[in-house]
């Protein structure tokens, strides 16, 4: 069995280095099982003269292997002509697999070194491991250098937005504000690449390719990039730096993928974005999320926190360090600077995205977008106008808290792809329903979530709605079956005493079923991911109309009566 599990070339800043790197996942079973004599001989060959490898297949041997593989990479690099090389080594959830990463300048030679390291590990159980190291180095030295990284050095200001929830809405808001300021804005997100408000390429461009397409456009004056976990882990960030970074929050999502199993590990991935913010720029951080607020220690940029709580200790700490803060004071979005009076910009009731302050997450997104827009140099007046004119509708923010009216029934369409997102959707639904009316929820999940998360979504949906039904996302099963997903969601619902949850094959069919049984004043919510355009078409065919700002305000007032 070969020791090389995966060789991945990361084209830009990544979890391991702030520049292009190679990530090797290697199987150390051979090294773990080798005799102490063989392991000691191997250690001496790579410069670990006083190593104590421990007995085969023990915890001591695993720790030795972590150190030894790092030294092996350096030894091959030095003997092949590279005098200095940074190396990072990490364990994985599998005790026989580890990750080792190193930066690269010449792709072909860097890949050759990765394969050479694996060849040496393959040779460890044999008696000729000493020769294997020299042979591997010789192969690397003889390889062609190959091309360099294609990481882009931006020529225009860049706002990079990351986080678990809210990054798409926040990036759209910043882009909208930039256009209000008269700039030609290019932005990339999970929907595609937009240039000056026009979709020029559809698809998920929250990775490095999206940033590249935006910055390749000759007329773009401001770039806004949504930077997702997957892009950072699988390809690296496509830019050498950003001018303003935004981290909205970090919550449980996509765990169990690409070696990220905990929220703390996920936060480390997200922290790559503020880590590459230029020293003269700003890192906009959620002061209410401890993991995000802690990222001020990894960035060279100045900190700018946002928080709904004007008494937050994060504000005091950041202002004391010369940073800035955006918060809510007496219902006003307000900016705080050291040794200055607060600057009230706009009342929350005049920011349509916040639903008169009802949507807690969109209040946070508003504060984040305000901070980022000001930080990148957009005028105060344009920020105010942009906040007032950005609407929660299919034009400005498709798929995120879009409100419609069908007869006397309210319909809310939202991505709501994880626990926090679903709770936010239910919070808003509850805020606009009339007294004594019901919440009807179309529940759906994508297949690459953990069993625990899928069950939890079923539990939350059944606990906090009056009627729940499953609507499948056929395009996003990702290796699972609909029956498997139904079983998990129903198991979660049964934990709170709800049984017999019906299931429908599509998002449109579950929406149709729920609207069909809704009574006047009821609110139907749909977790919509796969069929957004089809859902919009269905609503139009059934005389559904998008709610205006005035309509939303009236619903909020009716819900509070």
Buried (B, 14 or more C-beta within 10 A) or exposed (E): EEBBBEBBBBBBBBBBBBBBBBBBBBBBBBBBBBEEEBBBBBBEBBEBEEBEBBEBBEEEBBEBBBBBBBBBBBBBBBBBEBEEBEBBBBBEEEBBBBBBBBBBBBBEBBBBBBBBBBBBBBBBBEEEBBEBBBBBBBBBBEBEEBEEBEBBEBEBBBBBBBBBBBBBBBBBBBBBBBBBBEBBBBBBBBBBBBBBEEEEBEEBBBBBBBBBBBBEBEEBBBBBBBBBBBBBBBBBBBBBBBBBBBBBBBBBBBBBBBBBBEBEBBBBBBBBBBBBBBEEBBBBBBBBBEBBBEBBEEBBBBBBBBBBEBEBEBBEBBBEEEBBBBBBEEBBBBBBBEEEEBBBBBBBBBBBBBBBBBBBBBBBBBBBBBBBBBBBEBBEEBBBBBBBBBBBBBEBBBBBBBBBBBEEBBBBBBBBBBBBBBBBBBBBBBBBBBEEBBBBBBBBBBBBBBBEBBBBBBBBBBBBBEBBBBBBBEEBBEEBEBEBBBBBBBBBBBEEEBEEBEBBEBBBBBBBBBBEEBEEBBBBBBBBBBBBEBBBEBBEEBEBEBBEBEBBBEBBEBBEE
